[in-house]
Amino acid sequence: MAYLNNSRKKPLSHLRVAFTAIDLEQAEHRGIAYLSKSLISSLSDLGAEVYLLTGFYGRRLNPLMKFSMSKQSVREVDCADILDQFCDPVESLKRTKKKIDNDLEEDLMTKLVNKLIKFKNQSLMINHILLSFIRFYIRRGNFSGKLISLTNFQNSPYFGQQRVDYLSKIAGFLSIRDIYNFSTLRSKRLLPKAPCIDLKNFKIDLLITSCPLSIDVLRKNKKRNSCIQLIMDFIPLSFSKHPDHPFDFYNRLQDAMQTKNCFISKASRDKICSLLDKQSSNNDKNVIYPIPSLSIEKLKLVSKVKNIRGLNNKFILFNSSVVPRKNLHFLINIFKSSEISNRDFDLCIAGKLHDDQYNEDIKKMCKGNSRIKLLDYVDETEKTWLFLNALAFISPSCVEGFGIPVLDAASLGLRVIASDIPSHREISQLVNDNKSIRLLELSNIDNWIYELNQLSNLDLCMEDEINCRITNFNSCYSILKDRFEQTIVDLVT
């Protein structure tokens, strides 16, 4: 690979990059977030100076306070506010809302106060939207924001928190208040044009988005591509239970296709081009395959841990947020129908449980069955242990843009039982040894039950197996990372 000819060279050392962080601003970090972290890390390792573009901003100081403080102190406070919001976006949002004392004795008064609160919240939302429109038109749709350097992060109170470990790779934040709200309004076609970010103002060369956005840039050099949009999938158009509105998502795709773009799988690229009536390119340079979300350091760290959460039996692992397209109800039914459910085998479901009807139905399906473990959200250390110690990994997903958990399992050499969908077939071709991957048609339930039953015949010495998995992962990860970084260099140069 060309960029590896001289290991001392950093081919992107001339580049200043702004990278959208909308997926990292969510309470739950899912597939896009892992890909974003990998991109940030690789861009930095390749020499680029990376700034996270964010809608988060300093909230504790008003303009009068800022006027009476030194610039460095204001930046320190603003930076701390942004870091805090990345660490805990939900709790941070709660703290910004005015607390109202509901400790009232009379029920009638309580109802009245609650109605007033509801009305006030609706009024605040309307006011916020109106203010957004006013801000957009005052600025004529152009935004520069505030560049906040993240210096000496290692000595910050936020350093060492697992959720934000990727921040050690960035140079700072490009804070543009409500930038994603403006992008959303444009995707609804409520604004006449996309919000335009002034890259020239901060001498930033390139904007990279981690998902399709209705967004534009003021270019430093008109002859150069100044925006690359990463497009993950087409699911909101193909699966009606997806929370994204199809009209908004379609417009975001259309806007993203106006710039330089790349996809995370060939299957996703071809499907999107078909849906947008565009000709699909056969050039694989616009496909950037993700790398595993696991790390060799954490694998070695947890390899000596014997148990977490009281899991004493052999288990098969499902790892994903509990949403309908992951087809978890299908998995639970085939597990109950298999022979291993009556033996010392558990089904471990590691994924965020949501407050909706689908998740309530899943809980009811599992109620009273001691062999099915609903672990809810697991942190990175727990997740790594589960992958390293599982007897097999299973994913009956109906549709995926890619499927990073499947790649994680395949990279370890862990036995994988997964749905035979295009993105899973691409993962099977990516890994060195795909003999451990079983891809099954969802329509053939008997094959799924048969594969589960076969697991009872596996006689593994887990200590040897764990060492073998770490070795497999180390080898596979190195190859995938080299491919990933070469694709990045090809895209931005």
C-alpha positions, -999 to +999 in steps of 0.1 A: +000+000+000+014+033-011+009+053+020+027+027+041+059+028+021+075+051+046+062+044+082+074+078+094+053+097+069+018+109+078+001+114+044-026+137+058-004+159+080-013+189+057-050+185+064-074+202+088-107+183+090-141+190+106-160+159+113-197+157+122-204+141+156-242+139+157-241+101+163-216+106+192-240+131+208-267+104+213-273+086+246-266+053+230-235+047+208-244+023+180-229+012+147-224+047+132-208+059+165-182+030+163-174+039+127-171+076+137-146+067+164-126+046+140-125+075+114-114+100+140-087+077+153-074+069+118-075+105+105-055+115+135-030+087+131-026+096+095-016+131+105-048+151+101-059+178+126-094+168+135-122+190+149-156+177+159-184+197+144-211+198+171-243+215+180-232+215+216-221+249+230-212+266+263-243+270+283-233+283+317-221+318+308-243+346+294-228+373+271-224+398+300-205+372+321-183+364+291-175+401+286-162+404+322-140+373+320-107+366+302-110+349+268-090+319+280-114+314+310-144+317+287-130+291+264-122+268+293-158+270+306-173+265+271-150+235+265-160+219+298-197+224+290-192+207+256-172+178+271-199+174+297-226+171+271-206+145+251-201+125+284-238+125+293-261+142+268-293+131+285-284+143+320-269+175+306-301+183+289-321+177+320-299+201+339-306+229+314-343+227+320-359+246+348-368+225+378-404+228+390-415+217+424-443+191+419-445+183+456-481+196+459-508+182+482-539+188+462-545+166+431-564+193+413-535+218+417-510+192+405-531+186+373-533+223+367-495+227+371-488+198+348-511+212+321-493+246+324-459+228+322-471+209+290-483+242+275-451+259+284-430+231+268-450+233+236-446+271+236-409+268+241-406+243+212-425+267+189-404+296+201-373+276+195-383+268+159-392+304+152-359+316+167-341+290+145-358+305+114-349+340+124-312+331+131-310+313+097-323+343+078-303+368+097-271+349+089-284+342+053-279+305+059-241+309+065-225+298+098-190+300+112-195+290+148-167+289+173-135+269+172-125+257+207-092+239+211-090+209+233-056+212+248-041+191+276-072+167+276-051+142+295-053+164+326-090+171+321-116+158+347-133+141+317-102+121+307-104+084+313-142+081+308-148+052+285-176+069+266-153+098+254-119+081+250-119+090+213-115+127+223-078+122+229-075+120+191-091+154+183-077+189+183-109+206+194-145+214+186-162+235+159-192+245+179-222+258+158-253+261+178-284+244+163-265+233+132-282+199+131-316+215+137-310+237+107-300+206+087-332+188+098-354+218+088-337+218+054-343+180+050-380+187+056-377+214+029-387+241+053-356+262+045-348+275+010-313+260+011-290+239+033-271+256+061-237+265+049-206+262+071-178+286+066-146+264+065-125+293+052-129+312+085-109+286+104-087+274+076-103+240+076-098+221+044-125+194+046-158+185+062-166+148+066-201+138+077-207+104+095-242+102+080-261+119+051-269+155+061-286+185+044-255+207+047-231+227+026-197+243+030-181+276+020-150+263+004-114+273+010-105+262-025-133+259-051-113+235-072-111+210-044-138+188-029-145+202+005-172+179+017-174+141+019-206+125+031-206+090+044-239+071+037-246+041+059-279+026+047-313+029+030-333+014+059-358+043+066-371+039+030-373+001+032-385-005+067-416+013+079-409+008+116-377+029+114-380+061+134-367+084+106-393+099+084-388+086+048-394+121+032-367+137+054-343+108+049-348+108+011-340+145+010-309+140+031-297+113+007-304+135-023-284+163-007-255+140+003-253+127-033-246+162-045-212+161-028-184+136-029-197+106-010-188+071+001-207+040+014-200+013+040-209-016+017-214-023-020-249-036-012-259-004+005-244+017-024-262-002-051-295-002-033-294+036-026-284+044-062-314+023-073-338+041-050-326+075-061-326+065-098-289+070-101-264+049-118-243+028-094-205+030-098-185-001-100-155+017-085-149+002-051-129+033-040-162+048-028-168+020-004-152+022+030-156-010+050-157-004+088-132-020+111-142-040+142-154-021+172-134-044+195-098-036+204-068-059+211-061-040+243-095-047+258-095-083+246-062-089+265-076-070+295-107-091+299-091-125+289-083-132+326-118-123+338-138-154+346-173-141+349-195-111+345-231-106+356-233-141+370-231-159+336-219-194+345-234-214+316-223-217+280-240-190+261-248-177+226-247-139+221-269-114+204-255-079+205-275-050+192-300-024+202-334-040+206-353-026+176-378-045+152-355-049+122-330-069+143-356-096+144-351-106+180-385-121+184-375-146+156-343-155+176-362-160+209-387-183+192-360-205+175-340-206+207-370-219+227-376-245+199-341-258+200-326-286+221-300-263+237-327-243+255-333-274+277-296-279+285-270-257+302-270-231+274-281-194+278-291-169+252-275-135+262-292-105+247-268-075+251-286-044+237-303-013+248-339-019+258-362+009+248-395+022+262-418+011+234-443-017+226-418-038+207-395-040+237-425-047+260-433-077+238-397-089+239-398-087+277-430-107+278-415-134+255-385-138+279-405-136+312-401-167+333-374-182+311-342-184+331-322-194+300-327-160+283-307-132+298-318-096+289-286-078+298-298-044+285-270-019+275-235-032+282-203-010+283-173-017+261-155-039+286-185-061+292-192-063+255-156-074+248-159-101+275-191-114+260-177-117+225-145-134+238-164-160+259-195-167+238-199-201+223-214-185+192-228-152+179-262-149+163-278-122+142-311-128+124-314-092+112-338-085+084-318-056+069-284-039+076-263-012+061-233-033+072-234-051+106-204-043+128-213-069+155-211-096+129-177-083+118-166-083+155-175-119+159-161-130+125-128-112+133-124-134+164-131-166+145-162-170+167-189-192+152-214-168+135-250-178+127-265-149+107-292-140+082-283-144+045-285-107+036-262-089+012-242-070+038-236-101+058-223-118+027-198-090+022-186-094+058-181-131+051-158-122+021-139-096+041-125-119+069-096-143+064-114-174+075-151-174+067-156-211+074-170-202+109-198-181+094-232-197+087-255-176+066-291-188+067-323-178+049-348-164+074-376-184+057-360-217+066-366-220+104-355-257+105-320-247+094-317-222+122-328-247+148-304-273+134-275-249+137-284-241+173-286-278+181-252-284+166-237-260+192-242-287+218-216-309+200-188-282+204-162-293+229-141-263+235-113-257+260-122-221+266-088-211+278-072-223+246-101-209+226-098-174+241-061-173+232-069-185+197-096-158+193-072-130+204-046-142+178-072-144+151-085-109+159-050-094+159-043-108+125-077-099+110-078-064+125-044-055+111-055-063+076-089-046+079-073-014+094-047-012+066-075-014+041-096+012+060-068+037+062-058+033+026-095+040+016-094+072+038-063+084+021-077+077-014-110+095-005-094+128+009-065+132-015 
